[in-house]
Amino acid sequence: MGFFKTIVFSALLSGIVAGAVQTGLQNLLVYPLIISAETYEGLEKSANPNPHSQ
């Protein structure tokens, strides 16, 4: 039973570490890209005077 606990603990710990790394990478790489895309999107809407476009 001790070996099973070791395997479960290792899997749980590696999952937590992988999730933390993934979250950190997302905060560093993806969020700035989304913010810059939203800035572009806002500029596009204000530059289009056509009332029929959405």
C-alpha positions as CSV (number, residue, x, y, z in Angstrom):
1,M,0.0,0.0,0.0
2,G,2.9,2.3,0.6
3,F,4.0,2.1,-3.0
4,F,0.5,3.1,-4.2
5,K,0.6,6.1,-1.9
6,T,3.9,7.2,-3.4
7,I,2.6,6.9,-7.0
8,V,-0.6,8.9,-6.1
9,F,1.4,11.6,-4.3
10,S,3.9,11.8,-7.2
11,A,1.0,12.2,-9.7
12,L,-0.7,14.8,-7.6
13,L,2.4,16.8,-7.1
14,S,3.4,16.7,-10.8
15,G,-0.1,17.8,-11.8
16,I,0.0,20.8,-9.4
17,V,3.5,21.8,-10.7
18,A,2.4,21.5,-14.3
19,G,-0.7,23.5,-13.7
20,A,1.3,26.2,-11.9
21,V,3.7,26.4,-14.8
22,Q,0.9,26.5,-17.4
23,T,-0.8,29.3,-15.5
24,G,2.4,31.3,-15.3
25,L,3.1,30.9,-19.0
26,Q,-0.5,31.9,-19.8
27,N,-0.2,35.1,-17.7
28,L,3.1,36.0,-19.4
29,L,2.3,35.1,-23.0
30,V,-1.4,34.9,-23.7
31,Y,-3.0,37.8,-21.7
32,P,-0.8,40.5,-23.3
33,L,-1.9,39.2,-26.7
34,I,-5.6,39.4,-25.8
35,I,-5.2,42.9,-24.4
36,S,-3.5,44.1,-27.6
37,A,-6.2,42.5,-29.7
38,E,-8.9,44.2,-27.7
39,T,-7.2,47.5,-28.3
40,Y,-7.1,46.9,-32.0
41,E,-10.8,45.9,-32.0
42,G,-11.7,49.1,-30.2
43,L,-9.9,51.2,-32.7
44,E,-11.6,49.4,-35.6
45,K,-15.1,50.1,-34.3
46,S,-14.4,53.8,-33.7
47,A,-12.8,54.3,-37.2
48,N,-15.8,52.8,-39.0
49,P,-18.5,55.5,-39.5
50,N,-20.9,53.2,-41.4
51,P,-24.1,52.8,-39.3
52,H,-25.0,49.5,-41.0
53,S,-21.9,47.7,-40.1
54,Q,-21.7,45.7,-36.9
